[in-house]
Amino acid sequence: MPHQPESQDSLRYTDVNGSNNSNNVTVFALQRCGPCRDAKAFLDAHDVAYRYITVDWQLPDTRHAIKQRLEQAHGTRPIYPAIEVNGTLHFGFDAEQWTRLLDLGNGP
């Protein structure tokens, strides 16, 4: 269930607990995005702690700010999901790349 902020201008997100919490991980996803669901399942299977932000659940000003930030980082319209690991954004879901980014070794 999404975190319900006290202020209407705040970010709506879900914090997912996991034993693999050595990285600060945030996922930016869309509600109807197959690769976003695959990415979430991947993180859950590896017991990664992360913050999950569904961009289309945000209030208009917050959604616009997120999209603008992702677009600036990507250089064009962003590819979802986007994962931010320790402050660095990466775009698209690729299990091998995410395994390296998160230092997961060979997986579960």
ChimeraX attribute file (.defattr): number of C-alpha atoms within 10 A of each C-alpha:
attribute: neighborCount
match mode: 1-to-1
recipient: residues
	/A:1	8
	/A:2	13
	/A:3	12
	/A:4	12
	/A:5	11
	/A:6	8
	/A:7	7
	/A:8	11
	/A:9	12
	/A:10	13
	/A:11	21
	/A:12	20
	/A:13	21
	/A:14	17
	/A:15	15
	/A:16	16
	/A:17	13
	/A:18	15
	/A:19	9
	/A:20	16
	/A:21	13
	/A:22	12
	/A:23	16
	/A:24	15
	/A:25	21
	/A:26	23
	/A:27	26
	/A:28	23
	/A:29	25
	/A:30	18
	/A:31	12
	/A:32	10
	/A:33	12
	/A:34	14
	/A:35	17
	/A:36	21
	/A:37	15
	/A:38	15
	/A:39	23
	/A:40	20
	/A:41	12
	/A:42	19
	/A:43	21
	/A:44	16
	/A:45	12
	/A:46	17
	/A:47	16
	/A:48	22
	/A:49	20
	/A:50	24
	/A:51	18
	/A:52	20
	/A:53	24
	/A:54	21
	/A:55	23
	/A:56	16
	/A:57	16
	/A:58	19
	/A:59	14
	/A:60	12
	/A:61	10
	/A:62	18
	/A:63	17
	/A:64	14
	/A:65	12
	/A:66	17
	/A:67	16
	/A:68	15
	/A:69	13
	/A:70	21
	/A:71	14
	/A:72	12
	/A:73	15
	/A:74	15
	/A:75	9
	/A:76	10
	/A:77	12
	/A:78	18
	/A:79	16
	/A:80	21
	/A:81	26
	/A:82	22
	/A:83	24
	/A:84	19
	/A:85	17
	/A:86	13
	/A:87	11
	/A:88	12
	/A:89	16
	/A:90	21
	/A:91	17
	/A:92	17
	/A:93	21
	/A:94	13
	/A:95	14
	/A:96	12
	/A:97	12
	/A:98	18
	/A:99	16
	/A:100	11
	/A:101	16
	/A:102	19
	/A:103	13
	/A:104	14
	/A:105	9
	/A:106	8
	/A:107	11
	/A:108	8
